[in-house]
């Protein structure tokens, strides 16, 4: 499975944020989308998830040797601030996600088995989501995509506000999920990208370029990233 971005452009008023994004992503990798604050990372994610329309270009998903234009159903968007139905309990939400995504007769897991995947404690599963911590809500958000299994998962700064234990749990979960998905991880923190990702792409001055990941442990790698990100100032 592959995702091709071809000439994606997006402007706001007279400010051109994305100036022609060309890139190829493939299943089995976690991609680090690295850029300074305001570089356009969220704008690119919003275009891919159909939250907004791009001005030009297209995103093409190739799955089982069939090419198609990327649709919102192909994309799971993990927001930095999760948006969930807080009037439900965690258990009710997971059961709802199972009912709408898994045909009757094919639900081979009990809801508790899904909760076990993200290590959400037994006593929290029947509490209202309204009372969940940020980390618990983010786990539940990730769980919804484990159930619905979209080919593409976009992660917009999802680990920056977690405590150490939850962040480690989420990193492990993402590494386990990459075999079945294309994961694109947006961050402005270089060390986080280095620790988690298989490939790094830098968004700067409206364009996306790959970095030689084989040099990641060389002394000059950080300086190279700094040099790229420092070109053209602060982004948007």
C-alpha positions in Angstrom: 0.0 0.0 0.0 1.3 3.4 -1.0 0.2 7.1 -0.7 1.3 9.6 -3.4 1.1 13.3 -2.9 1.2 15.2 -6.1 1.6 19.0 -6.4 -0.6 19.8 -3.3 -0.9 23.6 -2.9 -2.9 25.6 -0.3 -3.1 29.4 0.2 -4.9 31.5 2.7 -5.7 35.0 1.3 -2.4 35.9 -0.4 -0.2 33.6 1.8 0.8 30.4 0.1 1.4 27.8 2.8 1.8 24.7 0.7 3.7 25.4 -2.5 3.5 22.0 -4.2 3.9 19.0 -2.0 5.2 15.9 -3.7 6.0 12.8 -1.7 5.6 9.0 -1.5 4.6 7.1 1.7 4.4 3.3 2.1 2.8 0.9 4.5 5.0 -0.5 7.3 6.7 2.8 8.2 6.2 5.6 10.6 7.0 8.9 8.9 8.0 11.9 10.9 6.7 15.1 9.5 9.1 17.6 10.9 8.7 21.4 10.8 8.7 24.5 12.8 5.6 25.9 14.4 3.5 27.5 11.6 5.3 25.6 8.8 2.0 24.1 7.5 2.0 20.6 9.0 -1.6 20.9 10.3 -2.7 22.5 7.0 -1.3 19.5 5.1 -3.1 17.1 7.4 -6.3 19.0 7.0 -6.0 18.7 3.3 -5.3 15.0 3.4 -8.2 14.3 5.8 -10.6 16.4 3.8 -11.1 18.9 6.6 -10.3 21.5 4.0 -9.8 21.4 0.2 -6.4 21.9 -1.3 -6.2 24.5 -4.1 -4.3 22.3 -6.5 -2.8 18.7 -6.6 -4.1 15.4 -5.4 -3.4 12.5 -3.0 -3.6 9.0 -4.5 -3.9 5.8 -2.5 -2.7 2.6 -4.1 -4.0 -0.5 -2.4 -4.1 -4.0 -3.8 -2.7 -2.6 -7.0 -5.7 -0.3 -7.4 -5.2 3.5 -7.5 -7.9 5.8 -6.2 -8.1 9.4 -5.0 -7.7 9.5 -1.2 -11.1 10.0 0.6 -12.0 10.9 4.1 -12.9 7.3 4.8 -9.3 6.3 4.1 -7.9 8.6 6.8 -7.9 8.5 10.6 -6.9 11.8 12.1 -5.5 11.7 15.6 -5.8 15.2 16.9 -3.6 16.7 19.6 -6.8 17.5 21.5 -9.1 14.5 21.1 -12.7 15.2 20.1 -14.9 12.4 21.6 -18.6 12.0 22.6 -18.0 12.8 26.3 -21.6 11.9 27.3 -20.7 8.2 26.7 -18.7 5.9 28.8 -15.4 4.5 27.4 -17.1 1.1 27.1 -20.1 2.5 25.3 -17.9 4.3 22.8 -15.8 1.2 22.0 -18.9 -0.9 21.6 -20.4 1.8 19.3 -17.2 1.8 17.2 -17.3 -2.0 16.9 -21.0 -2.0 15.9 -20.5 0.5 13.1 -17.2 -0.8 11.8 -17.4 -4.5 12.3 -20.2 -6.6 10.7 -22.2 -8.8 13.0 -20.6 -12.1 13.2 -17.1 -10.8 12.6 -16.5 -9.2 16.0 -13.8 -11.6 17.1 -12.8 -9.4 20.1 -14.7 -8.5 23.3 -14.6 -4.7 24.1 -12.4 -5.4 27.0 -9.8 -7.0 24.7 -9.5 -3.7 22.9 -9.1 -1.8 26.2 -6.3 -4.2 27.1 -4.4 -3.2 23.9 -4.1 0.4 25.1 -3.9 -0.5 28.8 -6.9 1.4 30.0 -7.7 0.2 33.5 -10.8 -1.8 34.3 -12.2 0.8 36.7 -12.0 3.5 34.0 -13.8 1.6 31.2 -17.3 2.3 32.5 -16.6 5.9 33.5 -17.9 8.8 31.4 -15.3 10.0 28.9 -16.0 13.5 30.3 -14.0 12.5 33.3 -11.0 11.0 31.4 -7.6 12.6 31.5 -6.0 13.9 28.3 -3.9 10.7 28.0 -6.9 8.4 28.5 -8.8 10.3 25.8 -5.9 10.0 23.4 -5.8 6.3 24.0 -9.5 6.0 23.3 -9.0 8.0 20.1 -6.2 5.6 19.0 -8.5 2.7 19.9 -11.2 4.0 17.6 -8.7 3.7 14.7 -7.5 0.3 15.7 -11.1 -0.8 15.4 -12.0 1.1 12.1 -8.6 0.3 10.5 -8.2 3.3 8.1 -5.3 2.8 5.7 -3.8 6.2 6.6 -3.4 7.5 10.1 -2.3 11.1 10.6 -1.0 12.0 14.1 -0.8 15.7 14.9 1.5 16.3 17.8 -0.2 13.5 19.8 2.6 12.8 22.4 3.7 16.2 23.5 1.4 16.5 26.5 1.7 12.9 27.8 3.6 11.8 30.9 6.6 9.6 30.4 4.7 6.3 31.0 1.8 7.0 28.7 4.2 8.4 26.0 6.2 5.1 26.0 3.0 3.1 25.8 1.8 5.1 22.8 5.1 4.8 21.1 5.0 1.0 21.5 1.4 0.9 20.2 2.3 2.9 17.1 5.2 0.7 16.3 2.9 -2.3 16.5 0.3 -0.6 14.2 2.6 0.4 11.4 2.6 -3.1 9.8 -1.0 -2.5 8.6 -1.1 1.3 8.1 0.7 4.3 6.7 1.5 6.4 9.8 2.5 10.0 9.4 3.5 11.7 12.6 3.6 15.5 12.8 6.0 17.1 15.3 8.3 20.0 15.8 10.5 18.0 18.2 13.5 16.5 16.5 14.3 13.9 19.2 10.8 12.6 19.2 10.9 12.0 15.5 14.3 10.3 15.7 13.1 8.0 18.5 9.8 6.9 16.9 10.0 7.2 13.1 11.4 5.1 10.3 11.7 8.1 7.9 11.8 11.8 8.3 10.3 14.4 6.0 10.9 18.1 6.6 8.3 20.7 5.7 9.8 24.1 5.2 8.9 27.0 3.0 5.9 25.2 1.7 7.7 22.2 0.4 8.3 18.6 1.7 11.7 17.0 1.4 13.1 13.7 2.7 16.2 13.5 4.9 18.8 10.7 4.6 17.7 8.6 7.6 20.9 6.5 7.3 22.8 9.5 8.7 20.5 9.9 11.7 23.2 9.1 14.3 26.0 11.1 12.6 27.2 14.2 14.4 26.1 16.4 11.5 22.5 15.2 11.3 21.0 17.6 13.8 23.0 20.5 12.3 21.6 19.5 8.8 18.0 19.5 10.1 18.6 22.8 11.9 20.0 24.3 8.7 17.0 23.2 6.6 14.4 24.4 9.1 16.2 27.7 9.6 15.9 28.6 5.9 13.3 31.3 5.3 12.5 32.2 8.9 9.6 31.0 11.0 7.2 29.5 8.5 3.7 30.9 8.2 
